[in-house]
């Protein structure tokens, strides 16, 4: 599962949204869901949480090309 915490006012988030068209994910707006963002420890956007096989990885900012190669469908 991939969760992406973003904001409408965030330039890199808008760019990331366009790059994520072929990557299954859940988009969470921090302004619309502040308590969820706080509970997940989000203090910068975009923040990406990837959960695989019970392990969670957090990426801050724009991920590299290997992310898109690995998760695109």
Secondary structure, 3 states (H helix, E strand, C coil): CEEEEECCCCHHHHHHHHHCCCECCEEEECCCCHHHHHHCCCCCCCEEEEEECCEEEEEECCCCHHHHHHHEC
